[in-house]
Each structure stands twice: as C-alpha cells, then as structure tokens.
C-alpha cells in the first residue's frame, strides 16, 4: 500500500458484524447446609472456589458464624479448585469463629485440590483441618 492507495481491510463487508465472542466458562459451586444437631451446621461445597464463587460461601459461612451455633463444619472434600479468594474466606471465617468461641472445622477428605494450597500457604498450622468426616 502506498500513500495514494486507499486503505483496504479484508474484514467483514460493511453492515456485517462479527459473531459474538464465546462467553468465558462460569465456575460452578454448589453449596448445601445440613444441621446434624441443633448447635452444629455443616456447609458442603462442591465445585470451584475462586474469586467468582467465594462470596457465596462467605455469605453463607459468616451468617452461620453470627448465629447461635457451637460448631460449624466446612466440607471441602469435593472441591475441585481452591483459589486465593476461597482461602481468604476460610481465614476470615476462622478469625470470626475464634472471636465468638465457635469451633470451625474444615473437612478436607484428603482432597489434594484443598490440602495442597492450604499446606503451601502454611495455613495447616492455623486452621482446624480434618481428613475424616465428623
């Protein structure tokens, strides 16, 4: 192309639009709450715990920790991905539980997707982790 040639673009003809980009996959997280006793709640999480999904767990967990429970168990045995946002929720929940005298237990079920990031961050020394249910 020289300075006198008109600009030409080999794109769609005028009036035509490009197809929309593929939407990014949305991480999924299923949460379930059970009450095995009157003073215990178990929050089970299945799926990915990242910046997109962690606020849902945080809301559920913090509301339980502000109630009249003595024990809250977070079952992460079927979590497929644990990112920094999910770890942050666990740390904040642990601080709130301790300040309120509530036992917060994290059930890992030997799930490597959970135990590895918690080990790498040094949190295994600060959180009440269990491999076995109960």
Helices and strands as residue ranges (DSSP letters): E 29-37, E 40-49, H 54-65, E 71-82, H 84-100, E 103-107, H 112-120, G 123-125, E 128-130
